[in-house]
Amino acid sequence: QVQLVESGGGLVQPGGSLRLSCAASGSIVSINAMGWYRQAPGKQRELVATFTSGGSTNYATAVKGRFTISRDNAKNTVYLQMNSLKPEDTAVYLCNAKIIPFPVWVTSDYWGQGTQVTVSS
């Protein structure tokens, strides 16, 4: 069974920084893509930053230059460094990964439980 576990959310003042982590565990054959989405109250879930299956990165326009996604393949972990945070960054941040699990051997979509990020003075 595959699990994604996020950590690192919290309350931060505008202009502050947070670092989120997401670790994948379980019977994993391979991880094809992994990244972060967010959902604010009353809004649709949106992409924040991801690693594609080819290893490149995608960022939402709203976070370019402020957020940086990185990963540790040996630990099946992806990170999101968030700097210069704004109140509009307030949301539940969710980790997503497209994983081939054993013994299913079919790429499936997995989501973490989410971690709350609140930017407020």
Buried (B, 14 or more C-beta within 10 A) or exposed (E): EBEBBBEBBEEBEEEBEBBBBBBBEEEBBEBBBBBBBBBBEEEEBEBBBBBEEEEEEEBBEEBEEBBBBEBEEEEBBBBBBBBEBEEEBBBBBBBBBBBBBEEEEEBEEBEBEBBEBBBEE
